[in-house]
């Protein structure tokens, strides 16, 4: 079984699984009420180091256009509903996660 990512927007958690085995849980920030993180199942389609702006050290784009998992230049925002729908992580966490998953990895997002 391949690695996959489970995102709970209500718990502000991103969990990395290998099949049924939990590898690690990361704290995240998610979308605000007016720009919620979209529920559904997507895949990681690209990785971009140093994307600039508010995206921290790394951007991993999802198969839903304009949405991704990325770092942040505002670590105080982690654990809150503050983004425009993206999944925001601490920079050191997004680098670790990126090193453990490949393009094509499933991402399941739910409340």
Phi, psi and omega per residue, in radians:
X1 nan 2.524 -3.081
X2 -1.542 2.904 3.032
X3 -1.260 2.565 3.089
X4 -2.635 2.872 -3.029
X5 -2.081 2.337 3.075
X6 -2.019 2.152 -3.127
X7 -2.009 2.122 3.020
X8 -1.846 1.945 -3.107
X9 -1.255 -0.528 -3.126
X10 -1.314 -0.538 -3.137
X11 -1.619 -0.130 -3.071
X12 0.970 0.824 -3.130
X13 -2.296 2.449 2.977
X14 -2.047 2.163 -3.128
X15 -1.990 2.332 3.074
X16 -1.766 2.172 3.132
X17 -2.017 2.635 2.896
X18 -2.045 1.758 -2.978
X19 1.120 -2.119 3.113
X20 -1.642 -0.041 -3.043
X21 -1.615 2.155 3.087
X22 -1.292 2.182 3.118
X23 -1.620 -0.840 -3.082
X24 -2.825 2.609 3.046
X25 -1.998 2.299 -3.135
X26 -2.064 2.514 3.007
X27 -1.359 2.510 -3.113
X28 -2.421 2.893 2.898
X29 -1.942 2.610 -3.104
X30 -2.287 -3.068 -3.058
X31 -1.169 2.714 3.071
X32 -1.399 3.030 3.140
X33 -0.974 -0.745 -3.084
X34 -1.386 -0.275 3.120
X35 -2.453 1.179 -3.036
X36 -1.206 2.696 3.004
X37 -1.198 2.234 -3.047
X38 -1.281 2.269 3.050
X39 -1.309 2.647 3.110
X40 2.477 -3.076 3.112
X41 -2.015 2.192 -3.089
X42 -2.276 3.109 3.024
X43 -2.237 2.727 3.023
X44 -1.339 2.176 -3.074
X45 -1.906 -0.310 3.094
X46 -2.803 2.869 3.067
X47 -2.330 2.326 3.138
X48 -2.321 1.914 3.068
X49 -1.261 2.615 3.090
X50 0.852 1.023 -3.114
X51 -1.261 -0.235 3.122
X52 1.477 2.996 3.106
X53 1.096 -2.501 -3.034
X54 -1.418 0.086 -2.988
X55 -1.569 0.148 3.066
X56 1.159 -2.524 -2.981
X57 -1.548 -0.223 -3.033
X58 -2.773 2.511 3.048
X59 -2.134 2.274 2.978
X60 -2.070 1.920 -3.084
X61 -1.342 2.498 3.081
X62 -1.714 2.876 -3.128
X63 -1.211 -0.174 2.977
X64 -1.558 2.031 -3.034
X65 -0.955 2.457 3.068
X66 1.325 0.098 3.112
X67 -2.044 2.576 -3.136
X68 -2.863 3.109 3.028
X69 -1.924 2.183 -3.058
X70 -2.581 2.926 3.042
X71 -1.323 -2.956 -3.128
X72 -2.605 2.629 2.983
X73 -1.702 0.174 -3.139
X74 -2.335 1.327 -3.060
X75 -1.043 -0.401 3.129
X76 -1.148 -0.257 -3.105
X77 -1.415 -0.266 -3.102
X78 -1.101 2.370 -3.104
X79 1.647 0.029 -3.085
X80 -2.122 2.967 3.049
X81 -1.736 1.572 -2.974
X82 -2.331 -0.257 -2.992
X83 -1.508 3.109 3.068
X84 -1.568 0.369 3.111
X85 2.080 -0.268 3.113
X86 -1.341 2.939 3.088
X87 -1.793 2.042 -3.021
X88 -1.844 2.366 -3.124
X89 -2.276 2.797 2.950
X90 -1.017 2.545 -3.102
X91 -0.999 -0.765 -3.117
X92 -1.155 -0.554 3.126
X93 -1.248 -0.738 -3.104
X94 -1.177 -0.575 3.080
X95 -1.163 -0.755 3.121
X96 -1.113 -0.807 -3.141
X97 -1.048 -0.805 -3.120
X98 -1.041 -0.621 -3.132
X99 -1.242 -0.298 -3.081
X100 -1.767 -0.228 -3.116
X101 -2.137 2.742 -3.141
X102 -2.025 2.929 3.033
X103 -1.074 2.374 -3.059
X104 1.776 -0.158 3.126
X105 -1.102 2.363 3.081
X106 -1.218 2.454 3.042
X107 -2.260 2.009 3.125
X108 -1.815 2.130 -3.098
X109 -2.026 2.274 3.140
X110 -2.625 3.017 -3.137
X111 -1.184 nan nan
